[in-house]
Amino acid sequence: MTTRTAEADLIQTLKSFEGPLPTRLANPFHPAPPGPWGLRAAEMLQQRLRQEPAYTEALWRPSGGKMFGVLVVAAPDGRVGFLSAFSGMPKGAWNVEGFVPPLFDPVARDAFWPEGEADLAALGHQHAALSREAEMLRAQGHAPSLRDVEALLAEVEHVRAERSRALWRQVTQGYVIPNARGETQTLASLFLPKPPPGGAGDCAAPKLLAYAFRNGLKPLELAEFWWGAPPLDGRRESGAYYPACDNKCGTVLPYMLQGLDVELPPPTAPAVPEPCVLHEDPWLLVVDKPEGLPTLPGRHAPARDSVLVRLQPRLPELTSANFLHELDPESSGLLVIARDAETRASLQRQFSQREAEHRHVAWVDGRVEGDSGVIDLPLRPVAHASVEACVDARHGKRTRSAWKVLQREAARTRVEFVPTTHPLHTLRIHAAHRLGLGLPIAGDARFGREDVRLMLHADALAFVHPRTGERLSFTSPAPF
């Protein structure tokens, strides 16, 4: 930890700027642009970023941009200046000259983080090797050997998820979050009973406020902006100002701002409806998922609201490994959940051999050429990647879906999809990619344009029950 004398040097003077000071801090979640003091401070930081070649090189690489922030503050001696911060770690370092420090002690983290990363990397390599072996056995039709490999694969997935969660819990205990009243909480305790999402506490705004509180500085105006190359999803533009994020800062900032005169936060979003259980027996479940609810909670946030978390109070034995498919949070429709490894393996074989069917319906933006076909693309999961970057002939996993036009309108086409493989986002990429339909699904904010919702729904599911031998069929009419 640096000394108070050295920390005071981080207050940068607002040169050649006058005017009435803000009377209270604006709501950081409000999308309105920052006030004149915040804008002037941001312009000064942007000028510095332009002049330093190390920042220019790193930030303008493809998808290399970052969020930066400034906080105008008043010191006890009457000086008015601003603090600077970045999100994450530019230049590969948590502590960078001229920017406020992180909310944890990097030395303490370095005592356990490298070993944890090495463990996860080893488990990842083991998982990849088993996945390749399972694909080979599946293609050769060696059912007994395949069952053994799939059981090992599920065990590695479980161990890797548990190790990742344990490492993340250890990390979040090291973050100390102060508020304006002089109180503190760890990041872990702040999110209880759920674990914090990945990256929580590393955004610019929490760093700036924590530094101000610990050094007796009064926050006056906050501004956060993107600088550098846009992310792969294209949702950020260099030099543009953005409000604080809901996912990570939505819990952190309200606590930190307790004791300050701040505008009221925006109203919370309405609750997502419960998933509807259409079938349940000792071996499997069929669930109709509502739009807006994730299928699974995510590796670093196992208690995040999702179909799995909502089912666990009644079915505590369920884990993510029980789910054969994962629907996008923005989509809706039917899911099958296996309650034991043998049932899961049987259902996986049925879907891979096209003996089972998971049908989806979607509206796509534009007019689809042709009436039916098959899309076969090698996809790799890349967070926030462009649709082109998701297709990788060398490292991607084969995905396949049959499609058929159901209806045509002037500006859109209703399409039926029947996928053979079910990685997340598959149908969205199959629709949007130039080697697929070349048209995004309506409402797809990532690969197309935002609308009232993603117009994608799993409307039919059919398979042979692995234990009873009965052919089961389920339907869920699309709500659009």
N, C-alpha and C positions, 0 to 999 in steps of 0.2 A: 504494500500500500504506500503510495507517495505521501509526502508530508503536506500539511495544509498550505505552507508557503509555496511549494511547487504547484499545488493544485490551483491556487489563486491565479497563477499565470495562464491558466486555460481560459480565463475570461477575456475575450477579444473585444476591442473597442469598436463601436459602431461609428465609423469615420464619416464626417460631414453629413450628419443626419440629426434633424431636430423635429419636434412635434410633440403633441400630448401623449403621454404614456398610457397604455391600456390600463383600465381599472380592474379588470378581472381576466383570468385565463379563459380563452375560448374553448368550447367543447372540442376535444381532439378528434372525436368521431364524426364531426360535422364536415360535409364535403365542401363547404365554402372555402375560397382561397384565404391564405393568412393575411393578417393586417400589415400595415406599412413597415412596422418595426421588424416583423418576422421576414417579410420580403427582402428588406435591405440586408439583414443578416444572412439570408440564404444566398443572395447575389454575391456577397463577399466570400462565402464558402465556395460557391461555384467558380469564382475567379481563381481561387487557390487550386481547385481541382484541375482547372484548365492549364495552370502553369507548371504543375509538377508531372514530369514525364512518367514516373512510376505509376501514378493514378491513371494517366491517359492510356498507357499500354494495357493495364489490367482491366480497366472498366469498359474499354471499347472493343474487347474481344467478343466474339459471338456469345450472346446471352450473359455477358460479364458485368452488366450494370448492377447497381445497388441502390437501396434506399439510404438517404442521408437525412439528418435532421439538425435544426438549430433551435436553441431556446434562449430567448432574450430574458435577461435576469437583472435584478437590482441587488447590488452588494450592500452590506451594512454601512459602509462608508459613503454611500450615495452614488457610487459609480454605476453606470448602466452599460452593459455589454452583452455578449452572447457566448454560448457554449456550442460546441459542435460534436456530433456523434454519427456513427454509421451503424447499419444493420449487419449482423454477422461479423465477418472478419476479412476486410480487404487486405491485400498484400500478404495474406496468410498469417496475420498476427492479431491478437486480441487488443494489445496495447500499442497505439500508434501516436506519435508525437502530435500534439495539438488537438487531440480528441479525448473525450472523457473515457474513463476505464470501464470495463465490463462489470456486471453485478456479482461476479464470483471471483475467487482467487485462482488465477491460472496455474500457479505453482501447485496448489492443493489438487487441482484437477489432473495435472500431469502425473501425479503419483499413482493414479489408477486407470486413467483413460487409455493409454497405449495397450495395456494388457487386455482390456475389454475389447478394444477394436480388433486385436489379433485373434481373440476367441471367435468373434462374430465372422471375421474373414474366413477362418478355418471351417466353421460350420457352413458358410456360404458355398465354399468349394465342395464340401461333402454333399450338400443339397444339389448342386449342379451336376455332380457325377451321378448321383442316384436318379435324377430326373432324366439324364441321357440313357441310363440303363433301362429305366421304365419305358421310355419311348421305344427303345429297340425291342424289348420283350413284348410290348403291345403290338408292334408291327409283325412280330413273328408268331403271335398267338400263344405264347407260353404262359397260360393262365396261372398255374401254381407258383412259378417263379415270380411272376408279376405281382401276385398278392404279397409275397414276402418283401419284395423291393418297395412296394407301396406302403407297407407297414413301417419299414425303416424310414422311408421318406417322411411319413407323418410324424414319426418320433423326432427326426432331426428338425422338422418345422417347429415342433413344440419346444424342443430344447433351445433353438435359436430365438424364438419369441420370448421365452422366459429369461434368457440371458440378456437380451436386448432391453426388456422391461426393467430388469434389476440394475443394469448399467445406467439407464435413464433415471431411475429413482435416485441413485447415488449422485448423479450429476445435479439434479434439481434440488437436492438438499443443500448444495453449496451456494445457491443463489440467495442473497439476503435482500429483500424488497422493503424499503422504507416508505413511509407516507408523511404527509405534511404535519401530522400530529406528533411526530417523533417515534411512532411505533414501527415495528418491523415484523415481517413474516418471511419464512423461506418460500421459494417458488412452489415447492411440493405442497406445503400446508395451505397455500393460497388457493390451489385448485382442488383440494380434497372435496369429496371422496374420489374424484377422478385424477389421473396423472396429468401433468401439463402436456400440451401438444409440443411437438418438436419445434425448437427455435423460440419458444416462449422465454421472455426475459432478455433476448438478444436484439430486439428492435431498438431503433434510435431513441424514441420517446421515453421508455423506461430508464435507459441509461442517463439521459439528460436530467430527468426529474430526480433520480437518485443522487446524482452528483450535486444538484442544487440543494436538496434537503440536507445532505451531509455537510455542506459548507456554508450554511446560513444564507443562501441566496434566494431571493424571491422570484419565482417564475412569473413572467409577464406575457410572453407570446411564443407560441410553438409553430414551427413550419417543418414539414417533411416533404422531400422531393426525391424523384428517381434521377439517377445520373449515370450515363453510359449507354451501352447497347441495350436494346429492349430484351426482356425475357423471351423465351421461345414461344410463349403463348401470345406475345404481342400486346399484353394488357398494360404495359407501362411505357411511357415516353420520356426521354431524357429532358430534364428541366421542368417537367410537369409536377404539380403538387397533389398529394394524396392524403386522405384522412387516415387515422390509425386503423389497423386491421382489427376485425372483430374476433377472429379465431384465437389469436395469441394475446393481444392487448385488451380485448374485451373484458377479461378478468383482472389483469394486472393493473391497468390504469385507473379504473374506478377505486381500487384500494389505495393506490398511491396518492390520488387527488383528495382523499378524505382530509378535511381541515383547510382546504383552499376554497376561495370563492370562485366557483367554476359553473359555466352554463350547465343546465340539466342535460343528461344523456338522452339520446333518441329512444323511443319506445322499443321494447323487445319484439322480436318476430313471433307470430302465433305458433303454438305447439304443433308438431307434426302428428297426424293421427297414428293410432296403433296399427301394427301389421296384423292382418287377418289370417288366422290359422284355418285352412280349409280342410286339412286332413292330418290326423295324428294317430300313430300306433306305436308299439314298442320299438319299431325299427326305423321309422322315418316320419318326417313332417313335410307338408306342402303349405307354403305361406304366400299370401298376396301382400307384397311390399308397397307402401304408399310412396308417392313422389316426395322427395326432400329428406328421406331417411336413409343413411348409409346402410349397406348390408352388414359390414363389419366395422369395428371401431378403429382399427389401425394399430400397428405394432407398438408405437410409443404412447398410445392413449387407450388402453384396454377397457376403460370404463366410459368412453365417449358414446353418446347416444347412437344407437344402431339397432338393427333387427336382432343381432346376437345379444346385446346388452338387455334389450327389452324381454327377451325370452328366458334369460338366465335365472331370474328370481324363481320361476316355476320349474325350469329345467337346468339346474346348476351344472350338470355334466357337460353341457354344450360348449364347444370351442370353435374357433374359426375353421379348424380342420374338418368339422362336420358339414360345412357348406360346400356343395359341388360347384355352385356358380356364385358370382358376385355381380349384382346389378349396380350401375352407376347411381349415386345418391339422387341425381336429378331425374332418373327414370323411375319406372314403377312396374309392378307385375309379379309373376309367379316365380317362386324359388322352391327347390327341393333340398331338404336337409337330412343327411343320413346320421343315424344315432349310434352307429358302430362301424368299425373299419371294414367288415365284410360287406355290409350293405353299401357303403360308399364305393368300394372297389367294383361291385357288381353294377351299380348305376353308372360309374365312370366308363366301364366297358360298353354298356348299352349306348351311351351317348357317342363315344368314339367310333363305334361300329354302325352308328345311325339306326340302331334298333329303338332308340328313344328319341323324342323330339321336344325341343324347347323353342317354340315359335314366338317371334316378336313382330310388332307392327309399328311403323313409323311414318311420319310425314317428312319428306325431304324437300329442301328449297330448290325449286326449278323443275324442269321437265326431264325425266329419265329416258334415255334412248334405249330402245329394246323393251321386251316384255318380261324376260327372265334371264337368269344366268347364275354363275358361281364365281365368288370372289375368293382368291387364294393368295394371301400375303404373309410374309415373315415379319412379325411384329416384335418389338422389344419395348418393355415398359420404361418410358422416360418421362419423369414428372415435368409438366408444363412444356413439353416439346411440341414443335410444330407437327402438323400431320405428316409432312415429308420425313421428318427425323424419326418418327415412330416406326417406319418401315426400314428394315435393315436385313439385306439378303445374307450377310455374313453371320451376324450375331442374333438375329431375330428368331422367334419361335413360330412355326407354321400355324396359321389360322385360316379357317375356311368357313364360308357361309353361302348358302343358296338364297337367291332373292327372286321375287316375283312382283310385278306391278299389280296393284289391286284397284287403283283409281287415279285418274288424272284430273287436275284442275288447272286453271290458267297459270298460276305461279308456283304450284307445288305438286308433288306426286306421292300417293300413299303406297308404301312398299311393305311386303312381307319378307322377313328375314328368318332363316332357319340355320343357326350356327352349329357347326360340329365341335368347335373348340370355343372356350368361354373366358379368355382373359378379359380383364376390365377394359372398357373403352373399345373393344373389338369392333362392334357394329358401327360406332361413331366414326372410327377410322375407315372401315370398309365403305361407308357411305361417302365420306369427304375426300378420300384419296383419289388422285387422278387415275390410278390403276383399279379403283373400285367403281362406284357410281359417279365419282367426281362432283358430287353435290352433298353438302352437309345436311345432317338432320336438323329440321326446324327447331329453333330454340337452343342450339348447341353453341353456347357462348365461347367455347374454346376453339372449335374448328369452323364455326360459321358466325351467326349473329344471335344475340340474346333475344329471347321472347318471353312470354308468360311462363313457359316451362319447356323442358326438353321433350319433344314429341316422340318419345320412344317408350314402348310398353310391351312386356312379356305377356302375351294374351293367351297362350295355350301351352300345355305341358302334358306329355304322355310317355309312359314307360311301363315295363313289366315289374310288378312288385317282386324284389329279390327273394322274399321268404314264402309268399303265398302263391306266386305264379300268376296272379290276376293282372290283367291289363288295366291300368288306371289312367284316366284322362281328366284334365282339369282345364277350365276356361275362365278368363277374367276379361270382360269387354274393356277395350281401351277407353279412357275417359276423355278422348279428344277425337 
